[in-house]
């Protein structure tokens, strides 16, 4: 039987910067109890975010299964079981494959892909038991179209799409929906690191809307996907890229 709660708990990995932070703010406005994850090296930034918006924060390395398991068990003890999981943690370490250090390949796969498995594996049993859950995995337009210098990133984000489809099938009968979104280029710190000349001449020219996405536009889509009214939507990869690429 589905367990009803007055307030559902949402965990957002990588929730103190960029898309993750905007999602945290949006879900707070919607009345969810939101917990923002951050990696150990970003504690100072996390404390500042907590002070500014009053969100609950939790430190763990999402790419490390033992860290995830320990932290989520503590969260469940403190706040109750997690109903909504937004797998947003991600990094880039760009470079041509024939020059790519093995560590750069492994780091991106661990952070972008292993983190999704880790969090889902720990949280799913309670979602299945409660017959309710919403999982949103953040992929990328580059998972669909490819991108020079990003074999590691594209591989990790494309794998998330296959993972999402399979996991949705496994849990559809248990009231747990699993979807992915594939954002295009978003106005975040990560994108702002791109050389401005490259951004103007090679990226914006490929986007029919001729602008970057706002983080709020990504957050609004996620808000829609986790609502009760979206219970029949699962196993999908939804592109939000300003018309940059159609899959």
C-alpha positions as CSV (number, residue, x, y, z in Angstrom):
1,X,0.0,0.0,0.0
2,X,1.3,3.5,-0.9
3,X,2.3,5.4,2.2
4,X,1.0,9.0,2.3
5,X,3.1,11.8,3.8
6,X,2.3,15.4,4.6
7,X,5.7,16.4,3.2
8,X,7.8,14.3,0.9
9,X,11.6,14.1,1.3
10,X,13.8,14.9,-1.7
11,X,17.5,14.3,-2.1
12,X,19.5,16.2,-4.7
13,X,23.0,15.1,-5.4
14,X,25.4,17.9,-6.3
15,X,22.7,20.2,-4.9
16,X,24.7,23.3,-3.9
17,X,25.7,24.6,-7.4
18,X,24.2,25.0,-10.9
19,X,21.2,23.0,-11.9
20,X,21.2,21.2,-8.6
21,X,21.0,24.3,-6.5
22,X,18.1,25.7,-8.6
23,X,16.3,22.4,-8.2
24,X,16.7,22.6,-4.5
25,X,15.3,26.1,-4.4
26,X,12.3,25.1,-6.6
27,X,11.4,22.0,-4.5
28,X,11.7,24.0,-1.3
29,X,9.1,26.5,-2.7
30,X,6.9,23.5,-3.5
31,X,6.9,22.4,0.1
32,X,9.2,19.4,-0.1
33,X,11.7,18.6,2.6
34,X,14.9,19.0,0.6
35,X,18.3,17.7,1.3
36,X,21.2,19.0,-0.8
37,X,24.3,16.7,-1.1
38,X,27.8,18.0,-1.6
39,X,31.2,16.4,-2.0
40,X,33.7,16.7,0.9
41,X,35.9,19.4,-0.9
42,X,32.9,21.8,-1.1
43,X,32.0,22.1,2.6
44,X,32.6,25.8,2.8
45,X,30.3,26.4,-0.2
46,X,27.7,24.1,1.2
47,X,27.6,25.9,4.6
48,X,27.1,29.2,2.8
49,X,24.2,27.8,0.8
50,X,22.6,26.4,3.9
51,X,22.9,29.9,5.6
52,X,21.4,31.6,2.5
53,X,18.4,29.4,1.8
54,X,18.0,27.3,4.9
55,X,18.3,23.9,3.1
56,X,19.4,20.7,4.8
57,X,22.8,19.7,3.6
58,X,24.6,16.4,3.7
59,X,28.2,15.6,2.9
60,X,29.1,12.4,1.0
61,X,31.0,11.3,-2.0
62,X,28.3,10.1,-4.3
63,X,30.8,8.1,-6.3
64,X,31.7,6.0,-3.3
65,X,29.1,3.3,-2.4
66,X,30.0,3.0,1.2
67,X,29.8,6.8,1.7
68,X,26.4,6.8,0.1
69,X,25.0,4.0,2.1
70,X,26.3,5.4,5.4
71,X,25.0,8.9,4.7
72,X,21.6,7.8,3.5
73,X,21.0,5.6,6.5
74,X,21.7,8.6,8.7
75,X,19.4,10.8,6.6
76,X,16.6,8.2,6.9
77,X,17.1,8.2,10.7
78,X,17.0,12.0,10.9
79,X,14.3,12.8,8.3
80,X,12.6,9.6,7.2
81,X,12.8,7.7,4.0
82,X,13.7,9.4,0.7
83,X,10.8,9.7,-1.7
84,X,12.4,11.7,-4.5
85,X,15.9,11.3,-5.8
86,X,17.5,13.7,-8.2
87,X,20.8,12.3,-9.5
88,X,22.5,15.5,-10.5
89,X,26.2,15.1,-9.4
90,X,28.5,15.4,-12.4
91,X,31.9,16.6,-13.5
92,X,33.8,17.1,-16.8
93,X,37.4,16.4,-17.5
94,X,37.6,17.1,-21.3
95,X,40.3,16.0,-23.7
96,X,40.9,13.9,-26.8
97,X,40.7,10.2,-26.1
98,X,44.2,9.5,-27.5
99,X,45.6,12.0,-24.9
100,X,43.2,11.3,-22.0
101,X,44.8,10.2,-18.7
102,X,43.2,7.0,-17.4
103,X,42.4,8.9,-14.2
104,X,40.3,11.4,-16.1
105,X,38.3,8.7,-17.7
106,X,37.7,6.9,-14.4
107,X,36.9,10.0,-12.4
108,X,34.2,11.1,-14.8
109,X,32.6,7.6,-15.0
110,X,32.7,7.3,-11.2
111,X,31.1,10.7,-10.5
112,X,28.6,10.8,-13.3
113,X,27.5,7.2,-13.6
114,X,28.6,5.2,-10.5
115,X,26.9,7.8,-8.3
116,X,23.6,7.1,-10.0
117,X,23.8,3.4,-9.3
118,X,25.0,4.0,-5.7
119,X,22.1,6.3,-4.7
120,X,19.5,4.3,-6.5
121,X,20.7,1.0,-5.1
122,X,20.5,2.3,-1.5
123,X,17.2,4.2,-1.8
124,X,15.2,2.0,-4.1
125,X,14.3,-0.7,-1.5
126,X,12.3,1.8,0.6
127,X,10.7,3.3,-2.4
128,X,9.5,-0.1,-3.5
129,X,8.3,-0.9,-0.1
130,X,6.3,2.3,0.1
131,X,5.0,1.8,-3.4
132,X,6.0,5.4,-4.3
133,X,9.2,7.0,-5.6
134,X,10.4,9.5,-8.1
135,X,13.9,9.2,-9.6
136,X,15.2,11.8,-12.1
137,X,18.6,11.2,-13.7
138,X,20.4,14.1,-15.3
139,X,21.9,13.1,-18.7
140,X,23.0,15.6,-21.4
141,X,22.4,16.6,-25.0
142,X,25.9,15.4,-25.6
143,X,24.9,11.9,-24.7
144,X,22.6,12.0,-27.7
145,X,24.7,13.8,-30.3
146,X,28.3,13.3,-29.1
147,X,30.9,16.0,-28.5
148,X,34.5,16.4,-29.5
149,X,36.8,16.0,-26.5
150,X,34.1,14.5,-24.3
151,X,34.3,10.7,-24.8
152,X,34.3,10.2,-21.0
153,X,31.4,12.6,-20.4
154,X,29.3,11.4,-23.3
155,X,29.8,7.8,-22.3
156,X,28.7,8.4,-18.7
157,X,25.7,10.4,-19.7
158,X,24.6,8.0,-22.5
159,X,24.9,5.1,-20.0
160,X,22.5,6.9,-17.7
161,X,19.8,6.8,-20.4
162,X,20.1,3.0,-20.7
163,X,20.2,2.7,-17.0
164,X,17.0,4.8,-16.7
165,X,15.1,2.7,-19.2
166,X,16.0,-0.6,-17.5
167,X,15.3,0.7,-14.0
168,X,12.0,2.1,-15.0
169,X,10.9,-1.3,-16.3
170,X,12.0,-3.0,-13.1
171,X,10.0,-0.6,-10.9
172,X,7.0,0.4,-12.9
173,X,4.7,-2.0,-11.0
174,X,5.9,-0.6,-7.7
175,X,4.8,3.0,-8.1
176,X,8.3,4.2,-8.7
177,X,8.9,6.2,-11.8
178,X,12.4,6.7,-13.3
179,X,13.1,9.3,-16.0
180,X,16.1,11.1,-17.4
181,X,16.4,14.6,-18.7
182,X,18.9,15.7,-21.3
183,X,19.7,19.4,-20.9
184,X,21.5,21.3,-23.6
185,X,23.9,24.1,-22.6
186,X,22.8,25.7,-19.4
187,X,23.9,29.0,-17.8
188,X,26.0,27.4,-15.0
189,X,29.6,27.8,-13.7
190,X,30.6,24.7,-15.6
191,X,29.5,26.2,-18.9
192,X,30.9,29.7,-18.1
193,X,34.4,28.0,-18.0
194,X,34.1,27.5,-21.8
195,X,36.1,30.1,-23.7
196,X,33.8,32.9,-24.6
197,X,34.9,32.9,-28.3
198,X,34.1,29.2,-28.5
199,X,30.8,29.7,-26.7
200,X,29.7,32.4,-29.1
201,X,31.0,31.0,-32.4
202,X,30.6,27.2,-31.9
203,X,27.9,26.6,-29.3
204,X,25.3,29.4,-29.4
205,X,25.3,29.2,-33.2
206,X,24.0,25.6,-32.9
207,X,21.1,26.6,-30.7
208,X,18.0,27.9,-32.6
209,X,17.0,30.0,-29.5
210,X,20.5,31.5,-29.6
211,X,20.9,31.4,-25.8
212,X,21.8,29.2,-22.9
213,X,19.1,27.6,-20.9
214,X,18.2,29.1,-17.5
215,X,18.7,26.8,-14.5
216,X,15.1,27.6,-13.6
217,X,13.9,26.1,-16.8
218,X,15.5,22.8,-16.0
219,X,14.2,22.9,-12.4
220,X,10.6,23.5,-13.6
221,X,10.8,20.4,-15.8
222,X,12.0,18.3,-12.8
223,X,9.3,19.8,-10.7
224,X,6.7,18.5,-13.2
225,X,8.2,15.1,-13.4
226,X,8.0,14.4,-9.7
227,X,4.4,15.4,-9.2
228,X,1.7,12.8,-8.4
229,X,0.1,13.8,-11.7
230,X,3.1,12.5,-13.6
231,X,2.7,9.0,-12.3
232,X,2.2,7.5,-15.8
233,X,5.4,9.0,-17.2
234,X,8.4,6.7,-16.8
235,X,11.4,5.4,-18.7
236,X,11.6,8.5,-20.7
237,X,14.5,10.8,-21.7
238,X,13.3,14.3,-22.1
239,X,15.4,16.8,-24.1
240,X,15.4,20.4,-23.1
241,X,17.9,22.1,-25.3
242,X,16.4,25.1,-27.1
243,X,16.0,23.1,-30.3
244,X,19.7,22.2,-30.5
245,X,19.2,18.5,-31.2
246,X,16.2,16.3,-31.8
247,X,16.5,12.6,-30.9
